Amino acid sequence: MPEPRHLSGSRNRSRASKCRQCGSVLSYSPAAVSQAQGKNSNSLYRRWMTLCSWQRIRLRDMDKFFASFANATARAAGSPIAFLICVALVVAWAAAGPFFHFSENWQLTINTGTTIVTFLMVFLIQNTQNRDGAALQTKLDELIRSSNAGDEFMGIEKLTDKELAELHEKCEAAAKRSHAALDRTRSERARRGHRGAPQEGAQPTESKA
């Protein structure tokens, strides 16, 4: 249950409490509270808690609905049927040009329609990309946590550009050291194999029975 946080107030002025979870603010006066204490001291607080719970449920349902709507819209916009529908609309608009004498209203129709659709799709696609990116980062963090990789790579998407560049340089230096060690190992194995190979022109010795 969220706890109220007093924003300001005195004994003579009205007070306000803010819910730390939903952000709703309850304003009340000490006189009204003292008057209500004789009947039910917690009635005002219980009503506020009910309001906060209802607002949290409403916000959670709204987030779920918008996420489902954004996913469905993104999938529909990337389908072949949506592309064919858009092509058909453009062809119909171009074919209607001679009937409207290629007027400004005819041009304004396609311009306004595409502008509105593009403006709305920006937010839907951005919402989908944000959730996909967050899910991908969470999966990568879990893989890093469960493997032998460095834990400092967890949450690097929150770093600044300079910090990311420094981390990238460290990764490049570590990769170069790994490649150099691998090249040395391969060269040592090649030298050992060359030393152990029989020389040209050498006759194999026959074992005497």
N, C-alpha and C positions, 0 to 999 in steps of 0.2 A: 504494500500500500504506500503510495507516495506521501511524503511528509511535507507539510507546508513550510515555506520559507518566507519570513517576514521581510517585506521590502522596506517599508518605512512606517513611521507612525509614532504617536505618543498617546498619552491617556486621554487627551482632549480632542485629538484629530482622528479621522477615519484611518483604518489600517488596511493593508493589502497583503495577501498571501499568494504565492505563486507555486504551482505544482512543478516539481523538478522533472517530471516525465512528459507531461503533455503541454506544459507551458501556460495553462489557463490561470488567470488571476482572479482572486476572490476579494472584493472590497467589502468591508464591514466597519461598523462603528462600535466602539466599546460599550456605548449605552444600549445598543440593540442586543449585544451579546449578553450583557449583564441582565437585561430584561428577560432574555430567553433562557437564562440559566435556571430560573425558578421552575420552568416547565420541563425543559429537556436541554441539558447543557451541551449535548453532542449532536443535536439535530442539524444545526447549520454545517458542522464539519461533515456529517454523513451525507448531506445533500451535495456538498462540494465533491466528496470522494466519488459519489455516483456519477456526477457530471464528468469528472476526470476519467473515470473508467469508460464511460460511453464515448468520450472523445478519442481515447486511445484505440478503442475497438473500431471506431469509424475511420480513423487515419490508417489503421492496419488494413482494413478492408479496401480502402481507397488505393493504397499502395499495391495490393494484390490485383485489384481490377485493372489498374493502369499498366502493371507489368504484363498481365495476360493480354491486354489490348495491344500493347506495343509489340509483343512477340508475334501475335497473330497478324498485325499490320505489316511488320517487317517480312514475315514469310510470304504473305500475299503479294506484297510489292515486288518481291524477287522471283515470283513464279512466272512461267511462260504465258499463262493466261492473262496476267496483268499487263505484260508487254504487248500481247496481241490486241488487248482492249485499247491500250494507249495508241497503238498504231492505227487502229480503226477510227478512233476519235480524231486523230490528226488528218487522216484521209478524208473523213466526212467534213471536217472543218475546211480543208482545202477545196473540196468539191463544192461547198456552199459559197465559195468566194464570188463566182460570177453572178449568183442570184442576188447577192448583197452589194454587187458592184465594187467589191474589195474596199468597202468603206472603213472608216475608223472604228466603228462599232464592231465590225467583223474582226478586225485585228485586235481590238481591246478584249474580245471574248477569250481568245486563246491566251493572251498575255495575262489577264486577270486569273484565269483558271490555273495556269501553270504556276503562277506566283503563289497563290494560296496553297496549292497542294505541296509545293516545295517548302514553303514556310512551316507547314504543319509536320511534314515528314522529317524535317531536321530534328525536331524535339523527340519524335518517336524513335528514330534511328539512334540518336544520341543516348536515349535511355537504355535501349537494347545493348549498345556498345559498352555503356558504363557497367551494366550488370554482367555482361560477358567478360569484360576485363577484370572485374572484381572476382568472379568465379575462377577465372584462369589464374589470377595471382594467388588465390586461396589454395588451389590445387598445387601450384608450384611451391608455395610455402610448406605445404604438407609433405611434398616429396623431399624438399631440402631438410625438413625436420627429421624425417624418418631415414635419411641416408647419411653418408659421411661428408656431405658437402658442408661448407661453412655456414653457420647460422646468421652471419652478417648479411647474407643475401636476402633474408626474409624482410619483406616490407620496403624494398629499395624503390618501389614506385612512388614513395612519399618523399624521396630525397630531392634536393635541388639539382639543377643541371650541372653545376660544378662538382657536386659530390658524386653524381653519376659518372661524370667524365673521369674523376680520380679512380673510382672503382673499376671503370672499364680499362684504364691504364694498368691497374694492378692485375686484372685478369689477363691482359695481353702479355705482361711480363711473366706471369706464371705459366702461360701457354708456351712462351718461347723457351723457358727453362725446361719444361716437359719435353718439347721437341728436341732440344739439345741433348738431354739425357737419353732420349730414345735413339738419336743418331749415334751417340757414343756406344750405346749397347749394341747396336747393329754392326758398327765398325769392329768392335771387339770380337763379336761372334764371327764376322767374316775373316778376321786375321787368324782366329783359332781354327777355323775350318780350313784355311789355306795352309796352315802349318801341318795339320793332320793329314792332308791329302798326299798320295804317293807322287814322287817326282817323276817327270817324263824321262823315259829311257831306262828306268830302273827295272830290273828283272825280278819278278817275284820269286822268293826262295821256296824251294820244294822241301817239304818235310820228309826226313828219312824214316822209313818204316822200322 
